[in-house]
Amino acid sequence: MTSFAIDTGPLVAFLNRHDSFNEWAVETLDSIEAPLLTCEAVVAEACHLLRSSRGGSEAVLELIERKVVIVAFDLGAEVQRVRKLMNKYASVPMSLADACLVRMAEIDKALSIITLDGDFHVYRRGRAALSVVSP
C-alpha cells in the first residue's frame, strides 16, 4: 500500500489560499487518505514560511495535533545517512528537509513524496527514481 510524505511547498500551499499552488494542493491532498507523513524539518520550514500569515504556524501544528500529518522520522537515528545524502547532492544543493524525505523513501519503498520541488526528480533511492506526486 502506498503511503505519502508531504514536503514543505505543498503543505504551505494547502494552508495558504493565496499561494499559486493552493488549488492543486487542496485537490491533491483531498484525494489522498490521511495521515500524511513528514519530518520535523518540513514542519519547521512550513511554520517559518507561514509565520506572517494569520494563523499559519498554528494551522501547521493543528494538522499534526489532529493526526492529518504525522512526524514520522527520527533524525537522531538517521543522521549519518542524512549527512551522506546531503554530501552526495551538495551541488543541487539538498536541504535538510529534502534529505530527511529522501531517507524516509529509502526506508519505506512504497512511499510517494508530495512536492513542488523539482529536485526530487534528481534524487535517487539507490539507482531508482523516487515516487513523486507534483503538478
ZIPEWO-V71923 format. One record per backbone hydrogen bond with DSSP energy under -1.0 kcal/mol. NH is the residue of the N-H (numbers start at 1). CO is the residue of the C=O. If there is no record, write none. Layout:
BEGIN
nh:NH co:CO
nh:NH co:CO
END
This chain:
BEGIN
nh:3 co:110
nh:5 co:112
nh:6 co:37
nh:7 co:114
nh:11 co:7
nh:12 co:8
nh:13 co:9
nh:14 co:10
nh:15 co:11
nh:16 co:12
nh:19 co:16
nh:22 co:19
nh:25 co:21
nh:26 co:22
nh:27 co:23
nh:28 co:24
nh:29 co:25
nh:30 co:26
nh:36 co:68
nh:37 co:4
nh:38 co:70
nh:43 co:39
nh:44 co:40
nh:45 co:41
nh:46 co:42
nh:47 co:43
nh:48 co:44
nh:49 co:45
nh:50 co:46
nh:51 co:48
nh:53 co:50
nh:56 co:53
nh:59 co:55
nh:60 co:56
nh:61 co:57
nh:62 co:58
nh:63 co:59
nh:64 co:60
nh:65 co:61
nh:66 co:62
nh:67 co:64
nh:68 co:63
nh:69 co:63
nh:70 co:36
nh:72 co:38
nh:78 co:74
nh:82 co:78
nh:83 co:79
nh:84 co:80
nh:85 co:81
nh:86 co:82
nh:87 co:83
nh:88 co:84
nh:89 co:85
nh:90 co:87
nh:92 co:89
nh:99 co:95
nh:100 co:96
nh:101 co:97
nh:102 co:98
nh:103 co:99
nh:104 co:100
nh:105 co:101
nh:106 co:102
nh:107 co:103
nh:108 co:104
nh:111 co:108
nh:112 co:3
nh:113 co:131
nh:114 co:5
nh:115 co:133
nh:120 co:117
nh:121 co:118
nh:122 co:119
nh:123 co:119
nh:125 co:128
nh:128 co:125
nh:133 co:113
END
